[in-house]
């Protein structure tokens, strides 16, 4: 009887150990999102992340600025000029400022203009691959390889998102209406006085 109990006990322990080992080595399967679910996730991230706060031009209303939904995520409007500014105001240690669209920012780094995030091939992200989009947001380089992304773009925070979230953002942005809108190049700090003297 003792042999039977010993064998039964040993078999039970061995079985439990095998089951535990099997369960511990099984990878947790992640549910793959459908393209529709991926786009919906991207839309959620882009909108709750406030991307349109800077990348969508505004319409000024009696209640303040609202997003111009005819130019969603098209960036700083092509051909629009900034109002006059005393550049001493934005010297290091002083103010940072923006204009009515919240799409151009002036500070000690110069002037940064919010990029066109629509899938337009000539002026937006239409020619940017998913890989380069992710690289741009991870490394803070324009189009993944160019100049640094400038303030107030929060790329250090966005760059910490998962690959899945960044892929979802990219998938959503690719569904937007392409808007041909060539955003101006940034103005370096040593050219601020010259830029505002043109007014």
C-alpha positions as CSV (number, residue, x, y, z in Angstrom):
1,X,0.0,0.0,0.0
2,X,2.9,2.3,0.8
3,X,4.4,1.7,-2.6
4,X,1.1,2.5,-4.3
5,X,0.8,5.8,-2.4
6,X,4.4,6.7,-3.1
7,X,3.9,6.0,-6.8
8,X,0.6,7.9,-6.9
9,X,2.1,10.8,-5.1
10,X,5.2,10.9,-7.3
11,X,3.1,10.7,-10.4
12,X,0.8,13.5,-9.3
13,X,3.8,15.8,-8.4
14,X,5.5,14.9,-11.7
15,X,2.2,15.7,-13.6
16,X,1.8,19.0,-11.9
17,X,5.4,20.0,-12.6
18,X,5.0,19.1,-16.3
19,X,1.8,21.2,-16.5
20,X,3.5,24.1,-14.8
21,X,6.5,23.9,-17.1
22,X,4.2,23.7,-20.1
23,X,2.1,26.7,-19.0
24,X,5.2,28.8,-18.1
25,X,6.8,28.3,-21.5
26,X,3.7,29.0,-23.5
27,X,3.9,32.5,-25.0
28,X,0.9,34.7,-24.4
29,X,-0.7,35.1,-27.8
30,X,-1.5,38.7,-28.6
31,X,-4.7,39.2,-30.6
32,X,-3.8,40.6,-33.9
33,X,-5.9,43.7,-34.7
34,X,-7.8,43.8,-38.0
35,X,-7.0,46.8,-40.2
36,X,-10.2,48.4,-39.2
37,X,-9.4,47.9,-35.5
38,X,-5.8,49.2,-36.0
39,X,-7.2,52.4,-37.7
40,X,-9.7,52.9,-34.9
41,X,-6.9,52.5,-32.3
42,X,-4.8,55.0,-34.2
43,X,-7.7,57.5,-34.4
44,X,-8.2,57.2,-30.7
45,X,-4.5,57.8,-29.9
46,X,-4.2,60.7,-32.4
47,X,-7.3,62.5,-31.1
48,X,-6.8,61.9,-27.3
49,X,-3.1,62.7,-27.7
50,X,-4.0,66.1,-28.9
51,X,-2.1,65.9,-32.2
52,X,-4.7,68.3,-33.8
53,X,-4.0,70.9,-31.1
54,X,-0.9,71.9,-33.1
55,X,-1.2,70.1,-36.5
56,X,-4.7,71.3,-37.4
57,X,-5.2,75.0,-38.3
58,X,-7.9,76.8,-36.3
59,X,-11.0,78.9,-36.9
60,X,-11.4,81.7,-34.4
61,X,-14.9,81.8,-32.9
62,X,-16.6,83.8,-30.2
63,X,-15.8,80.9,-27.9
64,X,-12.1,80.8,-28.9
65,X,-10.2,78.7,-31.5
66,X,-11.7,75.5,-32.9
67,X,-10.1,73.0,-35.3
68,X,-10.7,73.7,-39.0
69,X,-12.0,70.3,-39.9
70,X,-11.5,71.0,-43.6
71,X,-7.8,71.0,-42.9
72,X,-7.5,68.3,-40.3
73,X,-3.8,67.6,-39.4
74,X,-2.6,69.6,-42.5
75,X,0.0,71.6,-40.4
76,X,0.8,75.3,-40.5
77,X,-1.1,76.9,-43.4
78,X,1.0,77.5,-46.5
79,X,1.5,81.2,-47.3
80,X,0.3,82.4,-43.9
81,X,2.6,84.9,-42.2
82,X,3.2,85.3,-38.5
83,X,2.2,88.5,-36.8
84,X,5.0,91.0,-35.8
85,X,7.1,90.0,-32.8
86,X,9.8,91.7,-30.8
87,X,12.5,88.9,-30.9
88,X,13.8,90.0,-27.5
89,X,10.6,88.5,-26.0
90,X,11.7,85.0,-27.1
91,X,15.3,85.2,-26.1
92,X,16.6,82.4,-23.8
93,X,15.0,82.7,-20.4
94,X,12.0,84.7,-21.7
95,X,8.7,83.7,-23.4
96,X,7.8,81.0,-25.9
97,X,4.9,82.1,-28.0
98,X,2.5,80.9,-30.7
99,X,0.1,82.3,-33.2
100,X,-3.7,82.0,-33.8
101,X,-3.5,78.5,-35.3
102,X,-1.3,77.1,-32.5
103,X,0.7,75.7,-35.4
104,X,3.8,77.9,-35.3
105,X,5.9,78.3,-32.1
106,X,8.6,80.8,-31.5
107,X,11.3,80.4,-28.8
108,X,15.1,80.3,-28.3
109,X,15.2,77.5,-30.9
110,X,13.8,79.8,-33.6
111,X,10.4,79.2,-35.3
112,X,9.0,75.7,-35.6
113,X,6.0,75.1,-37.9
114,X,3.7,72.1,-37.3
115,X,4.1,69.5,-40.0
116,X,1.5,68.3,-42.5
117,X,0.5,64.8,-41.2
118,X,-1.9,64.0,-44.1
119,X,-0.9,61.4,-46.6
120,X,-0.2,64.0,-49.4
121,X,2.8,62.7,-51.3
122,X,4.4,66.0,-52.0
123,X,3.8,68.0,-48.8
124,X,2.7,65.5,-46.1
125,X,3.7,62.0,-45.0
126,X,2.4,60.2,-48.1
127,X,6.0,59.1,-49.1
128,X,7.0,58.1,-45.6
129,X,7.0,54.4,-44.8
130,X,5.7,53.0,-41.6
131,X,9.3,52.2,-40.6
132,X,10.4,55.8,-41.1
133,X,7.4,57.1,-39.4
134,X,8.2,55.1,-36.3
135,X,11.9,56.1,-36.6
136,X,11.0,59.7,-36.7
137,X,9.0,59.5,-33.5
138,X,11.6,57.3,-31.7
139,X,14.7,59.3,-32.7
140,X,13.2,62.8,-33.1
141,X,14.6,63.3,-36.6
142,X,12.5,64.9,-39.4
143,X,11.4,62.2,-41.8
144,X,13.4,59.7,-39.8
145,X,16.8,61.0,-40.9
146,X,16.8,64.8,-41.1
147,X,17.0,67.8,-38.8
148,X,15.9,67.4,-35.2
149,X,12.2,67.7,-34.4
150,X,11.7,71.0,-32.7
151,X,9.6,72.2,-29.7
152,X,6.8,71.8,-28.8
153,X,6.7,68.4,-30.6
154,X,6.6,65.9,-27.7
155,X,8.6,63.2,-29.6
156,X,10.4,61.9,-26.4
157,X,7.1,61.0,-24.9
158,X,5.5,59.7,-28.1
159,X,8.6,57.7,-28.9
160,X,8.0,55.6,-25.8
161,X,4.8,54.3,-27.2
162,X,4.7,50.6,-28.3
163,X,5.4,49.7,-31.9
164,X,1.7,48.6,-32.1
165,X,0.5,52.1,-31.0
166,X,2.8,53.9,-33.5
167,X,1.7,51.5,-36.3
168,X,-1.9,52.3,-35.4
169,X,-1.2,56.0,-35.5
170,X,0.4,55.6,-38.9
171,X,-2.5,53.5,-40.2
172,X,-5.0,56.1,-39.1
173,X,-3.1,59.0,-40.6
174,X,-2.9,57.2,-44.0
175,X,-6.8,57.2,-44.1
176,X,-7.0,61.0,-43.9
177,X,-7.8,63.2,-46.9
178,X,-4.5,64.2,-48.5
179,X,-4.1,68.0,-48.3
180,X,-1.5,69.7,-50.4
181,X,-0.1,72.2,-47.9
182,X,3.7,73.0,-48.0
183,X,4.6,73.9,-44.5
184,X,7.5,76.5,-44.2
185,X,10.9,75.3,-43.1
186,X,11.9,76.1,-39.5
187,X,13.6,79.5,-38.9
188,X,16.8,79.2,-36.9
189,X,17.3,81.6,-33.9
190,X,20.0,83.7,-35.8
191,X,17.4,84.4,-38.5
192,X,14.5,85.5,-36.3
193,X,15.2,89.2,-36.6
194,X,15.4,89.0,-40.4
195,X,12.2,87.0,-40.6
196,X,10.2,89.5,-38.5
197,X,11.8,92.5,-40.3
198,X,10.0,91.4,-43.5
199,X,6.7,92.3,-41.9
